[in-house]
């Protein structure tokens, strides 16, 4: 973008109560908001206004910016913000919004009937947990009770305090949602020629109304990451996309067009469901993959989020060369009442891999055809929202009129973006992780995928990291050990799966050196301690600012971690990265272990005087050996009484690494320290 004349403006969008000195402000804003629904007292407006003001500030920098297209993107509140700005500020021309709402569904607006369905599903869910039918972590249960639809009465309480009825509140909510949902402003946005893509994921607690959205606004470009959502683990068969790059390039520079929203049709044929997806306009996809699940709970409920798409409920689709449609046949589960399905389709545009989803669809499998028809109440509600659908002007809607209206609203609109590329859906990578876990007894290794909006801030770090957790359930908070890997350009150029293959027993490294390439997760298994090991991955030198951003996210989103027992270690380039990180943020750690690298760039070692450090190097590793010695001497001279130094006698760089990642004593030593209490 920069190389082609597109500038960037970074904004900071945060929960208001987390802003220093602003505790209690959000509660006061809520009280004022409930009085007359003035948007200026709603965080959504504050967030979007931040983007609008940032645009004004950028335009004032006349030496750097000129007026033109303005695209915003992000996830969650950072995805809602550019969407609301797009509605309310005509300078904005595009938004790519992930895990952010796009639809004002009845559930979102507090419809009593829909919320009763959600509450009933929640009740049954928690009763099943109580009966021991399945386990649910206490922290997760608390989250469901406080965040999922219908799980608390906060809105009712606020309405009563404000002296308004729930009916009046719903009316005000209707007006509010009309100002913050793009689909409620579709016609005016289309007249402006804006570009949009929403990426809600199939399992998100914010963007949960995907079925209603597909039924009522199929014209909105959408990409569904299967099992995707806020901090959710995607389905193993999920694609690796470059939607964000494809969208931005197309929006600013044109070139090859992107996929347009497709249509889908289906037919129940005995014990099978036949599905067909067609892209009637624009470019055609080169791939298709479909996912499905049975008897899904009501949108917005706890079980809606908790139950994922099963691992085996997906299939590659086939393209009919005569019609151009993508087809699949799904075996129907005996006894199922309904089935949900959607498909993702790939297309190369301007050198980037773009994916677009078919409408998220629910098929009722009941033999009672009446159960598949909308109720009179639902038809009346649809007529109220879309009077233009009543083509014969008789004051009633028929299914034929609804279907015709939906078709008329399908537009040839360019989609926008998804996330950064990921290897999470790579079958070989999944297999490599499984092989590691098959030989481990103490820990289980898993993939951690950074959210797109976070990944953009992580410098050279790749989208995926590795996490090793203890197999045995441990009560209380757990220490976190962060292991920074080594390597150079030849290592950075490899995919994570290729790195794991080289490091595996019998792999190329062992064939060459006589022992396998050790990793942080190997040490976690060897030590068998009750801790979490995080091994991020980078395609460049480790950067302290990016690592700090990563750690901020981890500590905020993994409440099981003891913030006073965070440790960092690394060897070779990872050892250098450890020195760099503790030099910038020594107060974040309880102890550190840099190996195979000196810290010659550190000018003032006094800041490290209170941090326990164990430095390790091979005794015959050239400048690395002497560099570690000098750092240890400087630390001792600065008054560090908890500095240790080990040289592997006669050991070269490889032997030093083997000893480093084989030292249970090193792990035990670090875990013996706890960070001094701070005021944070």
N, C-alpha and C positions, 0 to 999 in steps of 0.2 A: 504493500500500500504506500509506504513512505517513498519508495523508489519511483513510484508512478504518480506522485504529487498529491496523495491523500494524507492529511494530518490526523493526529490522534489527540484526544483530550480524555484524561483519566479522571473519573469522579469517584468519590467515596460515599457509598450508601450504607447506612448502618441503622440498627435498632436504636431508637432515640434514647431509651433508658441506658444504653451502653456508652453514650457520649459523656465524657467526664464533666461533672458538674451539672448534668441535666437529669439526674435521677428524680422521678416523680413527675416529670414534664409530660410524659405520654399519658399518664392517668388524668392529669388536668385537661389535656387536649381531648380525651375521650368524653369527659363530662361536657365540654363545650360543643363537641361535635354532635352529641345526642340532642342538644337543644334545638338546633335548626338544620342539622346535616350540612353545615358549611364546610366545604372541602378543605379550606385552609387549616382546619384543625384535625385533618386526617393524615397519618404518616405517608399514605400513598401519594398525596399531593406534595408533601415535603420532599419525598424522594424524586418525583418527576420534576418538580421545580428546580431541584439541584442540577439536573441535566439541562433544563432550559436556560438557567442562569450561566451554566458553564458554556453554552453555545454563545450567549451574549458576550461573555468574557473573551471567548476565542475570536469572535468577529472584531472585537476591539483591538486585537493584536494584528493590525493591518499589514505588518511586515511579514507575517507568517500565514495568515488565513484570509481567504476570500469567500464571499457568500456562494453557496452551492448546495450540493446534496449533503444531508446530515443523517447518518445511520447510527442507531444505538443497538447494543446487544448486551446480554448478560443472563443470569439465572436467578430465580426466586425474586426477591425484592429488586434485584438489579435487572431482572427481565420484565417485571411489571413496570418499572420506571420508564424505560424508553417507549413502551406501548402507550402509557398514559400521556407521555409527552407528545407522541405521534398524533393523538386525538386532539390535544389542546394547543399545540404549537405547530403552525403550518410550515415552519422552517424544517421540521423533521420530515424525512422522506422514506425512512425504512426502519424496521425493527426486527431483530432476531431474538425472540424471548423464549427461554427455556424454563421449565417447571414454574410457569407463571400462568395465571388465569387468562382466558380469552373469551369465556362465555358466561352469561348471566343466567345460569340454570335455575330452575325452581328450588333445588336444594341449596344453592349458594345464596339465594334471596330469602331463605328461611321459610319456604312453603311448609305449612303444618303437616300435610299428608306425607310429603317426602321425608321430612325429619322424623316422623313417627316410624317409617320404615328403617331409617338409619338407627334410631334408638333401639328398635327391636333387635336388629342385627348385632348391635353392640352388647345388648343384654345377654343374648345367647352366646356370644363370643366369650365374654368374661365369666359366664356360668360354666362354660366348657373348660376354661382355664382353672377355675376353682375346683372342678370335679376331677382334675388331673388328666384330662384327655390329651393335653399337650402342655409343654412348658412355655412360659412367657417371662422374660426378664423383667424385674421390677421397674427398671428404668424405662423399658419399652412400654410397659403397661401404663406408667405415669404419662408418657408422651401421648399414647392413644387417648387417654381420658381427657387430656387438656387440649389436644389439637384436632382430633377428628370430629367430623360433623355430628351434631346431636349429642355429643358426650358431655356437655355442660350447659348451664343455663345463664351464661354470662350476658348474652344479649337481652334475655328477659329481665335479668336483674337491672341492667343499665336502663332498659326501657321504663321499668317501674320507678326507678329513682328519678328519671327525667319527667315522670308524670304522663307518659304516653302509652297507648295500648299497643299490643303486638301487631294488630292490623295496621295501625298508623305507622309503626316502625317498618313493616314490610313495604308500605307505600313509599316511605322515604328511602328505603334500601333500593327499590326499583329505580328511583331517580338518581341515586348515587351510582349504581352499577352502570347506568346509561352513560355516565361521564368517564368511566374507567375501563370499559370493555370494548375492544375493537369491533366485535361482531355487532354490537349495538349501534355502531357508527359506520357500518359497512359502506353504505352508499356514498356518503361524503368522502370517506377515505379513498374509495375507488375513483371518484371524480378527480381527486388530487393525484392519482397515479402512484400511490405509495407501494412499497414492497413489504411483504410480511412473511414470516415463518414462525410458527409456534411449535415448541418441542416439549409437550407436557410429560412424556413418559407414560407408561401404563400404570405405574404404581407411585403416585405422588399425592401428598396430603394437601397441597395447594391447588394443583391443576387436576382435580379428580373427576370433573364432569365431562370426560372425553366422549362417553356414549351420547349424552344429550347434545354435545357440541356437534358430533358427526351427523346426528339425526336432523338438526336444525340449521347448521351452518356448514354443509359439506364443501362450500366454496373456499373455506380458509385453508391455506397451505399448512400441512401438519406433518411432523415426523415423530413417530412413537418409538422410543427406545424400549424394547421389550423388558419388562420388570424395572424400567428406569424410573427415577424420581430422586428426591432429595436424599443423598447419601445411600441410595439403594444399589445393590449389586445387580448389574445387568444380566440378562439371560446369556448362557454360554454361547448361544448361536447368534448373538447380536452382531450387527455389521460394524466394520470400521469405516467411519464416514469422515468427509472433509466438507461438510455442509457449510460451515461458517466461511471458509475460504471461497467456496463456490458462490455463495450468496453475495459476499462483499464484492468479489470481482465482477459479477454480473451487474450488480447495482451501480457500481461506479464506472465500469468500463464497457459494459455490454458484452459483446462477443457471443459465444454459443449460448442459446437459451437454456433455461432450467426446466425440469419437469413441472407440469401443471397438475392440479388435483385430479385424480382418477375417479371413476365410478366403479362400483362393485355390484354384483348380483349373485344370488345363491339359490339353490334348490335342494330340498331334502329328498333323498332317493333311498328309501328303505332305511338301512342302518348306516348310511353315508350322507355327507353334506358336500355338494358340488359347489365350488366357488369360482367365480370368474371376475377378473379385474381388468379394466380397459382404460387406456390413456387415449382419449379420442382426439385431443388436440396437442400440437407441439411435438417436441422430441419424444422418442420412445425409449423406455428403459432397456437395459441389457441383462437384468436379473430380477428375480422375484422370490421372496421367502415369506411364508405365512406362519402365524402363531395362533393358538387358540386355548381357551380354558372353559370349564363347565361350571354352571351354577354359581357365578360370581356374586358376591354380596353387594348390597346397594352402594352406589357411589358415595364416597365421603365417610363410610363406616370404617371401624377398626379392621374387620376381616377383609374389607376391600383392599386395604393396604398390606395386610399381613400375609395373605396367601398369594404366593407368586405363581407365574406361569410355570407349570411343571417342565422339567428338563427335556422330556421326550415329546412335548406337544408343539412341534414345529415341523416344517417340511419345505423343501425347495419347490417352487412352482415351475410349471412348464409353459412355454409360449406357443400358442397356436399360430403357425405360420400363415394360415388363411385369414384369420380375423385379427391377429395381433394381440389378442387377449392373453392374459396370464391365468392359468387354471391350476386348481388343486382339488383333490378329493380327501375329505377328512373323515376318518372312521368315528361314528357317533358312540358315545359311552352309554351303555345300557342303564336305564333308570334316570338319566340326566334330564332336567327340565328345560334347560336352555344352554346355548353355547355362544361365547363371544369370540370374534376373530378379527384380525387385521393383517395386512401384509405390507412389507417394505420393498421398495424397488429402486435399483441403482442405475446411475447414469453418469457418464463422464462429461463434465462441462468445463472448458477452458483449463484442462489439465487437473481438475479436482473431482473427487468421487462424491457425488451428491446422492442422497436417498430421500424418497418421498413415500408417505404412507397412504394406503387406501383408507376409506372411512372405517372407524372402529364400529363394528356391527354386532348386534345381538339377535339371535334367532331363537324364538320360543319353540320348543320341541313338543309341547303339550298337544294332545290330540284334539283339544278343545280350541277350535279356530278362533272363538270369540276372545280367548286370552291373548291372541296376537293383535287384536284391534285396540286402538286407543279408546278410552272411556269418553262419554259425553262431556264430562268435566274437562278432560284434557283437550278435546276438540274445541270447546268453548274458549279455553285459555289460549290455544293456538290462534283462534280467530281474533281474539283481543289483541294479541301481539302482532299479527300479520293480517290485517283486514284486506289487503290487496290480494291475498290468496283466494278469497271468495269470488271466483270469476263470474258465477251466475247471479251474484248479488242477492241471494236468498236468505242471508243471515246465518247460514250454516256451512260447515266444512265437511267435505267428503274425503276419503282416502285418495281418490283420484286427483282432487284439487290440491291436496297436500303434496303428493308426489310430483305433480306438474310444477308447483311452486318451487320445490326444492331444485328441480332441474333448471328452472329459469334463473336461479340465483348462483349457479355454478359458473365461475368466471375463469378465463384464461389468465390467471394471475401467477406471477413468478413467486416461487417459494423462497424462503430465506434460509437461515443457517442452523446447524446443529452444533455439535461439540468438536473438539480437536480429535485427531485420529486416535484410535485405541486398538490394542491387540486383544482386548478382553474376550472377544468372540472367537479367537483363533483356537481351533480344535487342538493343534499341536501344543500350544501353550498350556491349555487345560490339561492335556495328557502329561506334560512335563511336571506340572504341579502335583498331579495325582501320583506320579512315580516317586517324587520326593516324599510325599506323605506316606506312601506304602512302606518306606524304609525307616520312617520316624516313629518313635513311640511317645516322646515327651511333649512335642509341640506339633501343631498343625499349621501348615503354610497355606496362605490364601493371597489372592490378588486384591489390591486396593486401587481403585480408579479415582483419580482426583477429579472433582467437578470442573467443568469447562471454565467457569468464571474464575476458579482458583488457579487452574493450570496456566491460565494466561499470565499469572503473576509469579510463576515459579521458574522463570529464566530458562535454563537449558534442561531442566528436569523433564523427564518423559511423563506420559499420561498415567503410567502404571507404576505402582510400588509393591513391595512384598511385605507381608505381615505374618509373623509367627506368634501364635497364641498357645498357652499351655493347654494340653488335652484335659488334664484334671481340672475340675471346677474349683476355683479358689474364691473364698469370701473376701470382701473388702476390695479396696483399690489396689491396682497393680503398678509396679514400676515400669518405666518405658526406657528401653535401650535402643538408640538410633545408631545404625551401622552404615557408614558411608563407604561405598565400594571404591576401588581403585580403577586403573585403566587409562588408556589414551585413545587417540583417534580411531585406531583399528578396533578397539572395544566399543567405542561410542557408535560406530557404524552398524553394529550388530543389533538385531531385534532382541527383545527380552527372551524369547524362546531360544534363540541361538546362543545367548549368553548362558542360559541354564544348561543347554546341551554341552557346551564346552566345560562347564563346571561339574558335570555329572560324573559319577564313578565310571571309569572306563572311557571317559570322553577324551577329546584331543589333548587337553592339558595334562591329564594323568598319563596318557600314552607318551607324551614328550618328557615330562618331569619325573614320572614314577609315583606321583601322588596327585589326588584330585585337587582342583582349584578350590580352596576353602572360601566359604561365604559366611556372612553374619548369621544366617539361619542355621548353618551347620553348628556354630558355636552355641546357639540357643538350644538346639537339640542335645548337644553334648553336655551342657551345663544342667539342663533339666530344672531350671529355676522357675519360680512362679512370677514370670514377667512377660511383657509384650515386647517383641522385637520388631522394629520398623526399619526396612531397608529400602529407602528411596532409590530411584534410578536416574542417572543424568547422562546427557550426551555432550557434556562439556565440563569445565572446571566447576567445582562446588562454589557457590556464592552465598555469603552469610545472609544477605537480605532475603533471598529466596528461601533459604532454609528457615529463617525466622517466620516468614509468612506461612510456610508449611506447618511449622510447629504450632503457630497460633490456631490454625484450622484443626489440627489433631487434638489439641487440648480442649478446644471448644466443642468438638463433636464426638469425643470419646470420653464420656464422664467416668469410665472405669479406671482411668489413668490417674495416678498420684502425681500431682503437679510438682511436688517437692522431691520426687525421685525420678528425675529425667536424666539420662546419661547419654553420652555420645562417644563413639569410637570409630576408627577408620584406619586403613592401612594404605601406604603408597599415596596415590592421589587422594584417597579417603583420609589418610593421616594428615596430609596438607590441608584438606578441607576442614578437618577437626580443629587444627590450630587456627585457621582463619575464623571459624565460627565462634570458638570460645574467646578469641581475641575481641570480637564484637559484642558477644552476649554471654559473658562468663556467669552472670547472675541467674541464668536460666537453668543451670545444670548443677547436679549434686556431685558429679565426678566426670572425668574425661580420660580417654586412652588413645592418644595419637601414636601411630606406629609407622615405621618405614619412611619417615619424612621429618625434616627439621622445621622449625618455626622462625626462620631467619628474617621474615618480613615483619615480625612483631617488634615494634620500637619500645613500648613500655610494658614490661612484664609485671609491673606492680599490680595491674588490674587482675592478674591471674594468681596473686599471692595467696588467696584464700580458697582456691579451687583445687581439690585433690586431683592430681594428674599422674598417670602411669604411662611413661613413654617407653616404647620398645623398638628395637632395630636389630638387624643382623650385624654381627661383629665384623663382617667383611663386606660391607655394602657401601664402600666409598664415601662420598659426601653425605649420604644419608646417615651413616653411622656417626660421623663427626658432627653433623648438624643437630642430631638428637642430643649428643653429649653436651654441646654448647647450650642448648635450650634448658637442659636439666640444671646445668651450673648457674645459669641466669635466674632460674626460678628459685633455687636455693638461696642465692644471694639476695633475692627480693623478699625473703622471709617465708617462702612456702615450705611448711613443715610436713605437708602431705604429698610430696612429690616422690615418685619411685622411678627407677631406671633399670631396664633389663636389656642386655646385649646377648644375642644368641651366638655363642662362641663358634667362630669359623663360618657363620651362616651368611649366605648371600641374600639378595632381595627376596627370592622365592622362599628360602628356608625361614627367613624372618616372618613372612606372611603366614606360613604353615604354623609356626609356633604361636603367632599372634591369635589366629582363629582356632587354636586348639587349647587355649589357656582357660580352664574353668576357674583357676585361681584369680585370674584377671576379673572375671565377671563377679565372683564372690567379693573381691576387694571393692569394686565399684558399688555394689549393692549395699555395702556396709556404711555408705555415706548418705546423708539426707541434706537437701538444700536448706540453708538457714531460712527461717521464716521472714517473709517480706511483707510489705504493706499492701500488696496488690489484692 
